[in-house]
Amino acid sequence: MFWGMLVVLAVTLVGIVGLYALSRASAVVRDPLVTPPYTSGWLPEQHALSRYHARYYPVTLVFLAFDVEMLFMYPWAAVVARMGVDAVIEMFVFLGVLLCGVVWAWREGAFRWA
């Protein structure tokens, strides 16, 4: 009567124990309290507060422009049929604002990688 539940429980326990054993076997450092978690167990090569080159900031802004665009386009695509032409116009206005940011980044040289 409860064989199905027992099989699922057994498979779950075996999976949990197996993943834990795999984690312990493939760990870089055996004592996780010694190394910081953000480096996945590796010893850090530089200080955490080291500075980045200034040319990475415009690249970050371009990434955020495209990332925010995709963030808002997914829910927009779900409701565009219900909202009609107004939703299409609003999305093109939004894309125009983001395009202004991309044009600014292009003018500042964010797309030159050398």
N, C-alpha and C positions, 0 to 999 in steps of 0.2 A: 503494500500500500504506500509506503513512504520511500520506496527504493529510488524513485526519480529524484527526490529531494536529497537523499543521501549521496547519490552519484554527483549531483551538482555541487554539494558541499565539499565532497572529496576532491573534485576537480579544482574547485576554487582554492582550497587549502594547499593542494600540490602546486598550483600556479603561484600562489603567494610565496610559499617557501622556496620554490625554484627561482623566482625573480629576486628574492632577497639573497639567495646563495650566489646568483650571477652577479649581483651588485657587489657583494663582498669579494668575489673572485676577481672582478675586473677593476676594483678600486685602485687608484694611483697611490693613495696614502691610507694606511690601515687605521690611523687615528684621525677622524674627521675634525676633532677639536683643535688640531694643530694648524691646519690650513684654512683659509677663508672659503666660504661656500661659493662665492661669485667666480672663483677660478676653477671650479669643479675638481678640487683636490690638488691642482698643480700649485707649486710655489710661485708667487707673483714675480714677474721679471722687472717691473717698475712700480713706482709708488702709485697708489690709487688716485691721488690728486694731481697726477702729472698733466701738463697742458697739451692740448691738441693744437695742431697748426691752424692758423686762422682761415685757410682756404677751405676747411671742412664745414664751416658754418653756412656759407651759401648753398653748399650741396645738401646740408641738412634741411634748409628751408625749402629747397625744391622737392626733397623727399616728402616733407610734411604737406606741401601743396598737393602732390599727387595722392598721398595717403588720405588726406581729408576728403579729397574728391571722391575716392572710392568708398570712403566711409558713408558719405551721404548719397551716393548713387545706388547702393543696394536697396535701402528702404524706398527710395524714390521709384525704382523700377517696379517695386511691388504694388505701388498705389497709383502709378501713372495712368493706367486704364480707367480707374475709377474717378480720378480728378480731372482728366481731360486736358485741354489745351493750356489751361493755366499752369499746370504742373510742368509742362514742357517749357513754357516761357520762363518760369522761375528757375528751372535747371540751367537754361542757357545763360541767364543772368549770373547765376552762381559760377558757372564755368568761365564766364567772362571775367569775373573778379579773380578767379584763380589764374586765368591766363595773364592778367596784369602782373601777378607775382612771378610767373614763369618768365615773362618778358623782362622784368626787372632783373631777375637772376641771370638771364642770358646777357643782358647789357653789362652786368657786373662781372661777367666771365666765369660763372659757376660751371659752365659746361666745358670749359677748357681744362683738361686733365693734366696737362704738362706744366 
